[in-house]
Amino acid sequence: MKKKLIVVDISSFIFRAFYAIRPLSSPDGIPVNAVHGVWNMVFKLLSQYSPTHIVMARDTGEKTFRHELYDDYKANRTEVPEDLIPQFSIIHELVDCMKLANQKKVGFEADDVIGTICTKWKDDFDEILIASGDKDLMQFVDEKVKLVDTMKDIVYDRQGVFNKMNVWPEQIVDYLSIVGDTSDNIPGMKGIGAKGAAKLLDQYGTLEACIENKSEMKGKRVIDAFENHVDDALLSKRLIKIHTEVELDITPEDSINSFGPNEDLEKFFERYGFKSALKKIKDIEYQNHVANENNESVAAIEEVIKFQISEFSKDVKTFDGAVAIYLDFDQSNVTSRKLISGYLLFETRLYKFNQSNLKQVLEALNNQDIFTEHGKRLVDFINRNDLKVPKKLYDITQLHYLIDQNSKHDLKSIAEEFLGKTIVELTKSQGDIEAGDIDQQIGARMKATVELGQILVKEASEKEVFAIYKDIDFPLYEVLAEMEGNGILLNSKYLHKYQKDLEKEINEIEQKITSLYEGEINLRSSKQVGELLFEKLNLPAKKKTKTGYSTDSSVLEDLSSMGISEVPGLLLNYREIDKLLSTYVRALPELVSSVSKRIHTNFSQHTAATGRLSSLNPNLQNIPIRNESGRKVRKAFIAGPGHLLLSADYSQVELRLLAHFSGDKTMVSAFKNNLDIHAQTAAEVNGISIDQVTSEERSKAKAVNFGLMYGQSSFGLSNALKISRAEAKEYITKYFERFAEVKGFLDLLKERAEETGYAITYHGRRRFLPEIRSNNRTTKSQAERVAINSPIQGTAADIIKIAMINIFNRMKNENLKSKMLLQVHDELIFEVVESELETMKKLVKQEMESVVSLKVPLTVDMGYGVDWYNLK
C-alpha cells in the first residue's frame, strides 16, 4: 500500500478559517467560527487525499530564534482578534479528539517542524503533501513533496511552483530574500519587485551569484538595491530559510492516520453545537458498519445503478422513502430550452426518462418526499406541460437558505458542509464525455440531494422555519417561474437613440476635463484621475489607498460640495452615465430573447439575506431612479399592443411596520390620518406645527426615520446629512425623546436577538445571528444593526411575496389574461389587457392592502401607462 503523509500547517488553517467564516457561537456563547472552519478543512483534506499518515504542525505562540536575529521580525502583526484567542485551545482539543498526531517545539515555528519532517522523513513515505497557503514552504517541493493550497484546491509540484512564482522551489528562499515578505516584516531588497527578482534569479541562479555580479546590474533601482541593501537581503535569507534540524518528539510510525468516529469526538461536537459535523461522524459510523457487515467498500455505496423508465412502473410499488428528481436541459433560456433527459433516483437506482414520461413519474410520486436542487426550474417545466406540481417537493437550496442566510447555497457548498463530500461539477456538453459518465455525475448529485434534503427538512423543522418554506417560499416558485417566462417587452430602438445622446454627453464631459489637463486622460483610471484632482488641480486629498489617491464617490461628493472646482461634479456625472451605458443602455438590447423578443430576468429567493427577492441576469431592480438619466432607461420597458403597464407600489411599508411593531401613538396616528410621516416627524422633533416644517427639515427627518430603522449611528447620520456628529447625536436624542416607544422597540429587538440567537419577522421567517453574542464589539454591533433591520425589512419582503401569491391565484381563478411581470422591492409591474385595467386595479389593490392586519393601514400607490417611465 502506498504510504502518503500530509503535514498540516494548523496555524495557517486557524487564521484562514477565522477570517473566512462569519462569527459563530457555541450554545454557551463561546466563539467557534475558526474551530468550525478548521474541522471542515481537515475533514475535507482527509476525505479528498486519503492519507495513511498525518501530522498537525503547531506554533507555540512564543518568540523564536528569528526574533533574536531581528527585533522587528513580525513586528507589523496586529493583535490576535479577541474572538480568536479562546478558540486556540478548543482547536487543540479538536485535534486530540480526532486522534491526529501533532507536533510543536519551543523556539521554532510550525514551518521549521514541517521542514524537518519533510527532510528527515522523506525516505519513509512514497508521497508527502504540505497543507498550507504559505509560499515559504514551497522551498521543499520536489519529486516526492508537494504543497496543497486547500482554499484554492491546488496541488503545487515543481512546475506548479514555477508557474506561480516564476522561480523554481530551490530558488524560493533567495527570491523571498530579495522581494521581502510584508506579512512577516522581512525587509528584502528595497526597489526590487517580484518580476525583477525572478529575472535576476533566472539569469544568475542564486542570491549570492547576484551579489557577486552586482557590477553588471542595470537600472537605477536595481543598482541602488545592490549598493545599499545587500545586508538586508542576507538577513532576510537567514529569517526565511526554514530550519530542518528540529528535535522531533514523534516518529513516522506515530503519525499513522487514526481518524475515525469515537465517543470523545461526538461529545466534542455536541458540546460546541456542531450538528452537521456530528451528522457526518454518525454517517461514517453507519457506513463503516454496513461495509463491515457486507464486506463492501464505502465507495461502492456511492455508485448508482441505471435503469430505463420501462422498469419504473414495477419498481415504484416498492418505493418507501425519499427520491430525487433532476431535469437536464440543453440551455438555461426559459423560452427556448429543451429537455435532454429527466432523472429520478431512489436509493441507488437511477431511472432515466424523457418528456413524455414526466406525467407518469409525477403521478406515481405525488405522495413521496421529492428533493431537487432546482425547485423553480422544475416547477416551471411541470407547469409548461400542464401537469400538477407534487405537494411534497422540496428544494434543498431554499431550505438551506432558510436555516443559514449567510452561507453559499449551491449543492457543492452544502454537500461539503453537511456531508463532507466533494460534488464534481457537471462536465456535460464536452465532446469527449461519454453519456454514461454524465449519468453517473448526475446520479452522484442526486444521491447527495436526497441525503441533504432529509437533513435540511429536519433542521428547518427544528429551527421552526419549515412553515415559511411550505406557506411562502415554495408557493412563490410557481409565480416567479411564470413571471420569468412572461418577460417584459423592450424598445431597443429607443435605447439605441438614448445611447447616442448619452455618448454625446460623455464626450462633452471628457473634452471639458481634458481642457484642464495636459494631454489625454483616461477618466476610468483612478490613478490618472487622482493625479488630475490632487496634483494638477491641487484639491485637498481626502484619503489614500495602497495604489494612490482615493477617488471613490464619497471623495468626489465631498470635493464637489466645497465648490472649489467643477471637475469632481463632472466626474460624478461621467461615472453615472458610463455605468448606465455599460450596464443597461448598451447591454439590455443584447439580452432580448430571439424567441419571445422580450427581456427575461431571473428572480432568486436565496440571494439577499434580508428575504428580499433579487433580480439577476439582468438585474432589473437596480435601474437608477434618483436621477433623470437613470429614470429615462425605464422608457425602454413597454407594454405590448392592446396592453398597458400597471404599477402597484406599497407606500412607506417599512415605516408603517415600525409604527405597528412599536405601537408609537404619534406614528400610528399620523398614518391613520394620512399625514406626511416625515413632516410629522420633523414637527415633533423641532416642536413646531406640521405646516411650519421646511423642506430641509423634512429631508432631515426622512433620513432619520429610515436611518434609525436600519440601526444607523450618530456617525452614520452625520455623514448622511453632512452635519457634525454632535448635531446628529442631539437630533437622535430628541427623536427618541419624542418617539420613546420606537426606542423601546428597537432596544427590545436587540435584546430578543441576543437571547434567542435570531431576528424574526411577522410571519416567522428567522435570520440567525450567532455573532450577536460575540465578545468583539464591532462584530456584535453589526449583528445588532441586522437584528433591528431584519424584522422590518424581512416582514416587508414577506408581505409582498404573499401578495404576489394571492394575486397570481386570483388572476388564474378569474381567467384574466393580464400578466405579472416584475417585482422591484415594494412595487409590482403588470402587463394588463386594456379591457381588464379597472378589474386589475381593483384586484391588485385589494390583495396588496389586505395581506396583513396592522395597527395602521397598508396603502398602495398605482399608476398605468404605455411604458414604465410614464405611469400615471
C-alpha positions in Angstrom: 0.0 0.0 0.0 1.3 3.4 -0.9 2.3 5.5 2.1 1.1 9.1 2.0 1.9 11.7 4.6 0.1 15.0 5.0 1.8 17.6 7.2 -0.7 20.3 8.1 0.2 23.9 8.9 -2.5 24.2 11.5 -1.7 27.8 12.3 -2.3 28.7 8.7 -5.6 26.8 8.8 -6.7 28.6 12.0 -6.3 32.2 10.7 -7.7 31.4 7.3 -10.8 29.8 8.9 -11.3 32.7 11.3 -11.3 35.3 8.6 -13.2 33.2 6.0 -16.1 32.2 8.2 -18.6 34.5 9.7 -18.8 34.6 13.5 -20.4 31.6 15.1 -21.0 30.8 18.8 -21.4 27.6 20.7 -24.6 27.1 22.8 -22.6 28.6 25.7 -21.8 31.7 23.7 -18.1 30.8 23.0 -16.9 31.9 19.6 -16.2 28.9 17.4 -16.0 30.0 13.8 -12.3 29.2 13.5 -12.9 25.8 15.2 -15.7 25.0 12.7 -13.6 26.1 9.8 -10.5 24.0 10.9 -12.7 21.0 11.3 -14.2 21.3 7.8 -10.7 22.0 6.3 -9.1 19.0 8.0 -12.0 16.7 7.3 -12.0 17.7 3.6 -8.3 17.1 3.5 -8.7 13.6 4.9 -11.6 12.8 2.6 -10.0 14.2 -0.5 -6.4 12.8 -0.2 -6.9 9.7 2.0 -3.5 9.9 3.8 -2.1 6.9 5.5 -0.3 9.3 7.9 -0.9 12.8 9.1 0.8 15.4 11.4 -0.5 18.7 12.6 2.4 21.2 12.9 1.8 23.9 15.5 3.3 27.2 16.6 4.0 27.7 20.3 3.0 31.3 20.4 6.4 32.2 21.9 9.4 34.0 20.4 11.7 32.0 18.2 15.4 32.2 17.1 14.3 34.6 14.3 13.3 37.2 16.9 16.8 37.1 18.3 18.2 37.6 14.8 15.9 40.6 14.0 14.0 42.6 16.6 11.4 43.7 14.1 10.5 40.2 12.9 6.7 40.0 12.6 6.6 43.4 14.4 3.8 44.6 12.0 1.5 41.9 13.0 -1.8 43.1 14.6 -3.0 41.8 17.9 -4.8 38.4 17.7 -8.5 39.2 17.4 -10.3 38.9 20.7 -12.8 36.3 19.4 -9.9 34.0 18.2 -8.0 33.8 21.5 -10.3 31.3 23.2 -10.5 29.1 20.1 -6.8 28.1 20.0 -7.3 25.7 23.0 -10.6 24.4 21.6 -8.9 23.6 18.2 -6.1 21.7 20.0 -8.8 19.8 21.8 -10.4 19.0 18.5 -7.1 17.7 17.1 -6.8 15.4 20.1 -10.4 14.2 19.7 -9.7 13.4 16.1 -6.7 11.2 17.2 -4.3 13.1 15.0 -0.6 13.3 15.7 0.6 16.9 16.4 4.0 18.5 17.0 5.3 21.9 18.3 8.7 23.0 19.5 9.6 25.9 21.7 12.0 28.3 19.9 10.8 27.2 16.5 7.8 27.9 14.2 5.4 25.4 12.7 7.3 25.9 9.4 10.5 24.6 11.0 8.6 21.5 12.2 7.2 21.0 8.7 10.6 21.5 7.1 12.3 19.0 9.4 9.6 16.3 8.8 9.8 16.8 5.0 13.6 16.5 5.1 14.1 13.7 7.7 11.1 11.5 6.9 11.3 11.7 3.2 12.6 8.1 2.8 9.8 6.8 5.0 7.0 7.8 2.6 6.0 7.4 -1.1 4.5 10.9 -1.1 4.4 13.9 1.3 1.9 16.7 1.0 2.3 20.0 2.9 -1.2 21.5 3.6 -0.6 25.3 3.8 -1.1 28.5 1.9 2.4 29.7 3.0 4.6 30.3 0.0 7.8 29.9 2.2 7.1 26.2 2.3 7.4 25.9 -1.5 11.2 25.6 -0.9 10.6 21.9 0.0 8.7 20.9 -3.1 10.4 18.2 -5.2 9.5 15.0 -7.0 8.1 13.5 -3.7 7.0 16.6 -1.8 4.1 18.7 -3.0 2.3 21.7 -1.5 -1.6 21.7 -1.2 -3.4 25.0 -1.0 -6.7 23.8 0.4 -8.5 27.1 0.0 -8.0 27.0 -3.8 -7.9 23.2 -4.2 -4.5 23.5 -6.0 -1.6 21.0 -5.6 1.8 22.5 -6.5 4.5 20.3 -7.9 7.9 21.7 -9.1 6.4 23.0 -12.3 3.3 24.4 -10.5 5.6 26.4 -8.2 7.5 27.8 -11.2 4.2 28.7 -13.0 3.0 30.6 -9.9 6.2 32.2 -8.7 8.4 32.3 -11.9 11.2 30.7 -9.9 12.0 27.0 -9.0 11.4 25.6 -5.5 15.2 25.7 -4.7 15.2 29.4 -5.5 12.2 30.3 -3.3 14.4 31.3 -0.3 16.6 33.6 -2.5 13.5 35.0 -4.2 11.8 36.0 -0.9 15.1 37.3 0.4 15.1 39.8 -2.5 11.5 40.8 -2.5 10.9 40.5 1.2 7.7 39.4 3.0 5.4 42.1 4.4 3.4 39.6 6.3 6.4 38.7 8.5 8.0 42.2 8.2 11.1 40.8 6.4 12.8 43.7 4.6 14.1 42.2 1.4 16.0 44.5 -1.0 14.2 47.8 -1.4 13.5 48.7 -5.0 13.3 45.2 -6.5 9.9 43.6 -7.0 8.6 40.2 -7.9 9.3 40.4 -11.7 12.8 41.9 -11.1 13.7 39.2 -8.6 12.6 36.4 -10.8 14.5 37.8 -13.8 17.7 38.1 -11.7 17.5 34.5 -10.4 16.8 33.3 -13.9 20.0 34.9 -15.1 22.3 34.2 -12.1 20.6 31.3 -10.2 21.2 32.4 -6.6 21.2 35.5 -4.4 25.0 35.0 -3.8 25.6 34.9 -7.5 23.6 38.1 -8.0 25.8 39.8 -5.4 29.0 38.6 -7.0 27.8 40.0 -10.3 26.3 43.2 -9.0 28.7 45.3 -11.2 26.7 44.0 -14.2 23.4 45.3 -12.8 21.4 47.8 -14.8 18.6 50.1 -13.9 18.7 52.8 -11.2 16.6 50.9 -8.6 18.4 47.6 -9.0 21.8 49.2 -8.8 20.7 51.1 -5.7 19.4 47.9 -4.1 22.7 46.1 -4.6 24.7 49.1 -3.4 22.7 49.8 -0.2 20.5 46.7 0.7 22.6 43.6 0.3 22.9 43.2 4.1 19.0 43.4 4.2 18.9 40.6 1.7 21.3 38.4 3.6 19.5 39.0 6.9 16.2 38.2 5.1 17.6 34.9 3.8 18.5 33.8 7.4 15.0 34.7 8.5 13.3 33.0 5.6 15.4 29.8 5.4 13.4 27.1 7.3 15.3 25.2 10.0 15.4 21.4 9.2 17.1 20.0 12.3 14.4 20.4 14.9 14.4 17.6 17.5 11.0 16.0 17.0 9.1 14.2 19.7 7.3 11.9 17.3 8.4 9.3 14.8 6.9 8.4 11.4 5.1 5.5 13.0 3.4 7.9 15.5 1.8 9.8 12.5 -0.4 6.9 11.4 -3.9 8.3 10.4 -6.1 7.1 13.3 -9.0 9.4 12.5 -12.5 7.9 12.8 -15.7 8.2 14.8 -15.2 8.0 18.5 -17.0 8.9 21.7 -14.7 11.9 22.5 -15.2 13.5 19.1 -19.0 13.0 19.3 -19.1 14.6 22.8 -16.9 17.5 21.5 -19.4 18.2 18.6 -22.4 18.0 21.0 -20.7 20.4 23.5 -20.0 23.0 20.9 -23.2 22.7 18.9 -21.6 21.2 15.6 -24.7 19.4 14.4 -23.6 18.9 10.8 -20.2 17.6 12.0 -22.0 15.2 14.3 -24.1 14.0 11.4 -21.0 13.4 9.3 -19.5 11.3 12.1 -22.7 9.3 12.5 -22.9 8.7 8.8 -19.3 7.4 8.7 -20.0 5.1 11.6 -23.0 3.7 9.8 -21.2 3.3 6.5 -18.3 1.5 8.3 -20.8 -0.8 9.9 -22.5 -1.6 6.5 -19.1 -2.1 4.8 -18.0 -4.5 7.5 -21.4 -6.3 7.5 -21.4 -6.8 3.7 -17.6 -6.9 3.2 -18.1 -4.0 0.7 -16.2 -0.7 0.5 -17.8 2.5 1.4 -17.1 3.7 -2.2 -19.4 1.1 -3.6 -22.3 2.6 -1.7 -21.9 5.8 -3.6 -22.4 4.2 -7.0 -25.7 4.4 -8.7 -27.2 1.7 -11.0 -29.0 3.0 -14.1 -32.4 1.7 -15.1 -34.7 2.6 -18.0 -38.1 4.1 -17.3 -39.8 0.9 -18.5 -38.7 -0.7 -15.2 -40.0 2.2 -13.1 -43.7 1.0 -13.2 -43.0 -2.2 -11.4 -40.3 -0.8 -9.1 -42.3 2.2 -7.9 -44.6 -0.1 -5.8 -41.6 -0.9 -3.6 -40.6 2.8 -3.0 -40.8 3.7 0.6 -38.7 6.8 1.2 -37.4 10.0 -0.4 -36.5 10.4 -4.0 -34.6 13.0 -6.0 -35.5 14.4 -9.4 -33.3 16.2 -11.9 -34.1 17.7 -15.3 -31.2 18.1 -17.7 -31.8 20.9 -20.2 -29.9 21.9 -23.3 -29.7 25.6 -22.1 -30.8 28.0 -19.4 -33.0 30.2 -21.5 -36.6 29.6 -20.2 -38.3 30.4 -23.5 -36.2 28.0 -25.8 -34.7 25.3 -23.6 -35.5 21.7 -24.4 -35.3 18.7 -22.0 -32.4 16.3 -22.8 -33.2 13.8 -20.1 -35.1 13.5 -16.9 -33.6 11.6 -14.0 -35.2 10.0 -10.9 -33.2 8.5 -8.1 -34.4 6.2 -5.3 -31.7 4.8 -3.1 -29.1 3.7 -5.6 -31.5 3.1 -8.5 -31.3 5.8 -11.2 -34.2 6.0 -13.7 -33.8 7.9 -16.9 -36.9 9.3 -18.7 -38.0 11.7 -21.3 -40.6 14.4 -21.5 -43.4 12.0 -22.4 -42.8 10.1 -19.2 -43.0 13.1 -16.9 -46.7 12.7 -16.1 -46.3 9.1 -15.2 -43.4 9.9 -12.9 -45.1 12.8 -11.1 -48.4 10.9 -10.6 -46.6 7.9 -9.2 -44.6 10.1 -6.7 -47.4 12.5 -5.6 -47.2 11.3 -2.0 -43.4 10.8 -1.8 -40.9 13.3 -0.5 -39.2 14.6 -3.6 -36.0 16.6 -3.4 -34.4 18.8 -6.0 -31.6 21.3 -6.3 -33.6 23.4 -8.8 -37.2 23.8 -7.5 -38.2 26.8 -9.6 -36.9 25.3 -12.8 -38.7 22.0 -12.1 -42.0 23.8 -11.2 -41.8 25.9 -14.4 -41.3 22.8 -16.6 -44.2 21.0 -14.9 -46.5 23.9 -15.4 -45.5 24.4 -19.0 -46.5 20.8 -19.6 -49.9 21.4 -17.9 -49.1 18.9 -15.1 -49.7 19.0 -11.4 -46.8 20.1 -9.1 -46.2 17.4 -6.4 -47.3 18.5 -3.0 -44.1 17.3 -1.2 -41.5 18.8 -3.5 -38.5 20.2 -1.5 -35.8 22.5 -2.9 -32.6 21.9 -0.9 -31.2 25.3 -2.0 -34.1 27.2 -0.4 -34.2 25.0 2.7 -30.5 25.7 3.3 -31.1 29.4 2.8 -33.8 29.3 5.5 -31.5 27.8 8.1 -28.4 29.9 7.2 -28.7 33.0 5.1 -25.0 33.9 5.3 -23.5 30.8 3.6 -23.3 29.7 0.0 -26.4 27.7 -1.1 -25.1 25.7 -4.1 -25.1 21.9 -3.9 -21.3 21.7 -3.8 -21.0 24.0 -0.8 -24.0 22.4 1.1 -22.6 18.9 0.5 -19.2 19.9 1.8 -20.8 21.5 4.9 -23.2 18.7 5.8 -21.8 15.5 4.2 -18.1 16.2 3.9 -18.4 15.2 0.3 -16.9 17.0 -2.8 -19.5 17.1 -5.6 -17.9 17.3 -9.0 -19.4 20.0 -11.3 -21.1 18.5 -14.4 -18.9 18.1 -17.4 -21.8 17.8 -19.8 -21.6 19.2 -23.3 -17.8 18.4 -23.6 -17.4 16.4 -26.8 -15.3 13.7 -25.3 -17.5 12.9 -22.4 -19.4 9.6 -22.5 -23.2 9.6 -21.8 -22.7 7.0 -19.1 -20.2 9.3 -17.3 -22.7 12.2 -17.4 -25.4 9.8 -15.9 -23.1 8.9 -13.1 -22.2 12.5 -12.3 -25.9 13.5 -12.2 -26.6 10.4 -10.1 -24.0 11.4 -7.6 -25.5 14.9 -7.4 -29.0 13.4 -6.9 -27.8 11.0 -4.2 -26.3 14.0 -2.3 -29.5 15.9 -2.9 -31.6 13.2 -1.2 -29.2 12.9 1.8 -29.1 16.7 2.2 -32.8 17.1 1.7 -33.6 14.8 4.6 -31.1 16.6 6.9 -32.3 20.1 5.9 -36.1 19.3 6.3 -35.3 18.1 9.8 -33.1 21.2 10.5 -35.6 23.6 9.1 -38.3 22.0 11.3 -36.1 22.2 14.4 -35.4 25.8 13.7 -39.1 26.5 13.1 -38.7 27.8 9.6 -40.2 24.9 7.6 -43.6 26.5 7.7 -42.1 29.5 5.8 -41.0 27.2 3.1 -44.4 25.5 2.8 -46.5 28.6 3.1 -44.5 31.3 1.2 -41.2 30.3 -0.5 -42.4 27.1 -2.3 -45.8 28.5 -3.5 -43.9 31.5 -4.8 -41.9 29.4 -7.2 -44.9 29.0 -9.5 -45.4 32.7 -9.5 -41.8 33.6 -10.2 -41.4 30.9 -12.9 -44.4 32.4 -14.8 -43.0 35.9 -14.4 -39.7 34.9 -15.7 -41.4 33.2 -18.7 -43.6 36.2 -19.3 -40.6 38.6 -19.6 -41.1 42.3 -20.5 -41.1 43.9 -23.9 -38.1 46.2 -24.6 -38.0 49.1 -27.0 -34.4 48.6 -28.4 -34.8 51.4 -30.9 -35.4 53.9 -28.1 -32.2 52.6 -26.3 -30.1 52.9 -29.4 -31.2 56.6 -29.7 -30.7 57.2 -26.0 -27.2 55.6 -26.3 -26.2 58.2 -28.8 -27.4 61.0 -26.5 -25.5 59.7 -23.5 -22.3 59.1 -25.6 -22.5 62.7 -26.8 -22.9 63.8 -23.2 -19.9 61.7 -22.1 -17.7 63.1 -24.9 -18.6 66.7 -23.8 -17.5 65.9 -20.3 -14.3 64.3 -21.5 -13.5 67.3 -23.6 -14.2 69.7 -20.8 -12.0 67.9 -18.3 -9.2 67.3 -20.9 -9.0 71.0 -21.5 -7.8 71.3 -17.9 -5.2 68.5 -18.3 -2.1 68.5 -20.5 -2.6 65.6 -22.9 -5.1 62.7 -22.9 -6.6 61.4 -19.7 -8.4 58.1 -19.1 -11.3 59.0 -16.8 -11.8 55.4 -15.9 -8.3 55.3 -14.4 -8.4 56.1 -10.7 -4.6 56.8 -10.8 -4.9 59.4 -13.6 -8.0 61.0 -12.0 -6.2 61.2 -8.7 -3.2 62.9 -10.3 -5.6 65.4 -12.0 -7.5 66.3 -8.8 -4.8 66.3 -6.2 -1.6 67.2 -8.1 -2.7 69.2 -11.2 -5.7 71.0 -9.6 -4.3 70.9 -6.0 -7.6 69.9 -4.5 -7.4 68.7 -0.8 -6.8 64.9 -0.8 -9.2 63.1 1.5 -7.9 59.6 1.7 -5.2 57.4 0.2 -5.2 53.7 -0.8 -2.3 51.3 -1.4 -2.2 52.3 -5.1 -2.6 56.1 -4.7 -5.3 58.7 -4.1 -8.8 57.5 -3.4 -11.3 58.9 -5.9 -14.4 57.0 -4.8 -17.8 58.6 -5.0 -17.7 59.8 -1.3 -14.5 61.7 -2.0 -15.8 63.2 -5.2 -19.1 64.2 -3.5 -17.2 66.0 -0.7 -14.9 67.8 -3.1 -17.9 68.8 -5.2 -19.8 70.2 -2.2 -16.8 72.5 -1.5 -17.4 74.4 -4.7 -13.7 74.8 -5.4 -13.7 73.1 -8.8 -16.4 71.8 -11.2 -14.3 68.8 -12.0 -15.4 66.5 -9.2 -19.1 67.1 -10.1 -18.3 66.4 -13.8 -16.5 63.2 -12.8 -19.6 62.0 -10.8 -21.8 62.7 -13.8 -19.3 60.9 -16.1 -19.3 57.8 -13.9 -23.1 57.8 -13.6 -23.6 58.0 -17.4 -20.8 55.5 -18.1 -22.4 52.9 -15.8 -25.8 53.5 -17.3 -24.4 52.9 -20.8 -22.4 49.7 -19.9 -24.9 48.1 -17.5 -28.2 49.0 -19.2 -28.3 51.1 -22.4 -25.9 49.0 -24.4 -26.4 45.7 -22.6 -30.1 45.3 -22.5 -30.8 45.0 -26.3 -28.2 42.2 -26.4 -30.3 40.2 -23.8 -33.6 40.3 -25.8 -34.7 36.7 -26.5 -34.8 35.8 -30.2 -37.9 33.7 -29.5 -40.1 35.9 -27.3 -38.5 39.3 -28.3 -38.5 40.1 -24.6 -36.1 40.5 -21.7 -36.3 37.6 -19.2 -34.8 38.2 -15.8 -34.2 35.5 -13.1 -35.8 36.0 -9.7 -33.9 34.5 -6.7 -35.2 33.9 -3.3 -31.9 32.9 -1.8 -29.5 35.8 -2.7 -30.4 38.6 -0.3 -30.0 37.7 3.4 -32.9 40.0 4.3 -35.5 37.8 2.5 -36.0 40.3 -0.4 -36.3 38.9 -3.9 -33.3 39.5 -6.2 -33.4 40.1 -9.9 -30.5 38.6 -11.8 -29.2 38.4 -15.4 -30.2 41.2 -15.9 -30.9 42.9 -12.7 -34.0 45.0 -13.3 -34.3 46.1 -9.7 -31.3 48.4 -9.7 -32.1 50.7 -12.6 -31.3 54.1 -11.0 -34.3 56.3 -10.3 -32.8 59.1 -8.2 -31.7 61.0 -11.3 -33.4 61.7 -14.6 -30.7 59.9 -16.7 -31.4 56.7 -14.9 -35.2 57.1 -14.9 -35.2 57.5 -18.7 -34.0 53.9 -19.0 -37.4 52.9 -17.8 -38.9 54.4 -21.0 -37.5 51.4 -22.8 -39.7 48.9 -21.0 -43.1 48.9 -22.8 -46.4 47.2 -22.9 -47.4 45.1 -25.9 -50.1 46.1 -28.4 -53.5 46.3 -26.8 -51.9 46.3 -23.3 -50.8 48.8 -20.6 -48.3 48.6 -17.9 -49.8 48.8 -14.4 -47.6 49.6 -11.3 -48.7 49.0 -7.7 -46.3 50.3 -5.1 -46.6 49.9 -1.3 -46.4 53.4 0.3 -43.7 53.6 3.1 -44.4 50.0 4.1 -41.3 49.7 6.4 -42.2 52.8 8.3 -45.8 51.6 8.7 -44.4 48.3 10.1 -42.2 50.3 12.5 -45.4 52.1 13.7 -47.2 48.8 14.0 -44.5 46.9 15.9 -43.6 49.8 18.2 -47.1 51.0 18.8 -45.9 54.6 18.9 -49.1 56.7 19.2 -47.8 59.6 17.2 -46.6 57.5 14.3 -49.8 55.3 14.3 -52.0 58.5 14.4 -50.0 60.0 11.5 -50.5 57.0 9.3 -54.2 56.6 10.3 -54.8 60.2 9.4 -52.9 60.0 6.2 -50.4 62.7 7.3 -46.9 63.1 5.8 -44.9 61.0 8.2 -41.6 62.8 7.5 -43.1 66.2 8.0 -44.9 65.0 11.2 -41.5 63.6 12.5 -39.8 67.0 11.8 -42.7 68.8 13.6 -42.4 66.6 16.6 -38.6 66.8 16.9 -38.5 70.6 16.4 -41.6 71.4 18.5 -43.4 73.1 15.7 -46.7 72.6 13.8 -46.6 70.4 10.7 -47.4 73.4 8.4 -44.3 75.2 9.6 -41.9 72.4 8.5 -39.5 73.4 5.8 -38.3 71.1 3.0 -34.9 70.9 4.6 -36.3 69.9 8.0 -38.5 67.3 6.3 -35.4 65.8 4.4 -33.5 65.6 7.7 -36.4 63.8 9.4 -36.7 61.4 6.4 -33.1 60.5 6.8 -33.5 59.9 10.5 -36.7 57.8 10.0 -35.1 55.4 7.6 -31.6 55.6 9.2 -32.6 54.6 12.7 -34.7 51.8 11.4 -31.5 50.3 9.8 -29.6 50.8 13.1 -27.7 53.9 11.9 -25.4 55.5 14.4 -24.8 59.2 15.0 -21.6 58.8 12.9 -23.6 57.4 10.0 -26.3 60.1 10.3 -23.7 62.9 10.4 -22.2 61.6 7.2 -25.6 61.3 5.5 -26.7 64.8 6.5 -23.3 66.5 6.2 -23.6 67.7 9.8 -21.4 67.4 12.8 -21.5 64.2 14.9 -22.6 66.3 17.9 -25.6 67.7 15.9 -26.5 64.2 14.7 -26.3 62.8 18.2 -28.5 65.7 19.5 -31.1 65.1 16.8 -31.3 61.3 17.6 -31.7 62.1 21.3 -34.6 64.5 20.6 -36.1 61.9 18.2 -36.1 59.2 20.8 -37.4 61.5 23.5 -40.4 62.2 21.3 -40.8 58.7 20.0 -40.0 56.7 23.2 -42.0 53.7 22.1 -39.8 53.4 18.9 -36.6 53.5 21.1 -38.0 50.8 23.4 -39.0 48.6 20.4 -35.5 48.8 18.8 -33.8 48.0 22.1 -36.2 45.1 22.5 -35.2 43.7 19.1 -31.6 43.6 20.1 -32.3 42.0 23.4 -34.5 39.3 21.9 -32.0 38.5 19.2 -29.2 38.1 21.8 -31.4 35.9 23.9 -32.7 33.7 21.1 -29.8 33.9 18.6 -32.1 35.1 15.7 -34.3 38.0 14.5 -37.8 37.1 13.4 -40.4 38.6 11.1 -44.1 39.0 11.5 -44.7 35.7 9.6 -42.0 33.7 11.4 -39.0 33.9 9.0 -35.8 33.9 11.1 -32.4 35.5 10.4 -29.9 33.6 12.5 -27.3 35.8 14.2 -24.8 33.8 16.3 -22.4 36.8 16.0 -24.7 38.9 18.2 -23.2 37.0 21.2 -19.7 37.9 20.1 -17.2 39.4 22.6 -15.9 41.6 19.8 -17.7 45.0 20.0 -17.6 45.7 16.3 -18.9 42.2 15.3 -21.7 42.5 17.9 -22.7 46.0 16.8 -23.0 44.8 13.2 -25.2 42.0 14.3 -27.3 44.4 16.4 -28.0 46.5 13.3 -29.2 43.4 11.5 -31.4 42.5 14.5 -33.1 45.9 14.2 -33.4 45.8 10.4 -34.4 42.2 9.7 -37.8 42.0 11.4 -38.9 45.2 9.5 -37.3 44.6 6.1 -38.0 40.8 6.3 -41.6 41.4 7.1 -41.9 43.8 4.1 -40.4 41.2 1.9 -42.8 38.5 3.1 -45.8 40.8 2.7 -45.2 41.5 -1.0 -44.4 37.7 -1.6 -47.7 36.7 -0.1 -49.5 39.4 -2.1 -47.9 38.1 -5.2 -49.1 34.5 -4.5 -52.6 35.8 -3.7 -52.8 38.0 -6.8 -51.5 35.2 -9.0 -54.1 32.7 -7.7 -56.9 35.2 -8.2 -55.9 36.1 -11.7 -55.8 32.4 -12.5 -59.1 31.6 -10.9 -60.8 34.6 -12.6 -59.3 33.6 -16.0 -57.7 37.0 -16.5 -55.3 37.4 -19.5 -53.2 40.1 -17.8 -49.8 39.1 -16.6 -47.5 39.8 -13.6 -44.1 40.8 -15.0 -41.7 42.3 -12.4 -41.2 42.8 -8.6 -39.0 45.7 -7.7 -38.6 46.0 -4.0 -42.1 47.2 -2.8 -43.5 47.6 -6.4 -45.2 45.1 -8.7 -45.4 45.7 -12.5 -48.2 44.1 -14.6 -48.9 43.9 -18.3 -52.6 44.5 -18.4 -55.1 43.9 -21.2 -56.7 47.3 -21.7 -60.2 45.9 -21.2 -59.1 44.4 -17.9 -57.5 47.6 -16.5 -60.2 48.5 -14.0 -60.6 44.9 -12.9 -56.8 44.5 -12.3 -56.5 47.9 -10.5 -59.2 46.8 -8.0 -57.9 43.2 -7.6 -54.3 44.2 -7.1 -55.0 47.0 -4.7 -57.4 44.8 -2.7 -55.0 41.9 -2.4 -51.9 44.0 -1.6 -53.7 46.1 1.1 -55.2 43.1 2.8 -52.2 40.8 3.2 -51.9 41.5 7.0 -53.9 43.3 9.6 -51.8 46.1 11.2 -52.5 48.9 13.6 -52.0 51.2 10.6 -53.4 50.9 7.1 -51.2 49.4 4.3 -51.7 51.7 1.2 -50.8 51.1 -2.4 -50.0 53.8 -5.0 -51.0 52.8 -8.5 -50.1 54.1 -12.0 -50.5 52.9 -15.6 -49.2 53.8 -19.0 -47.6 52.6 -22.2 -44.1 52.4 -20.7 -42.6 52.1 -17.2 -41.4 55.7 -17.1 -44.8 57.3 -17.9 -47.0 55.6 -15.3 -49.8 58.0 -14.0 
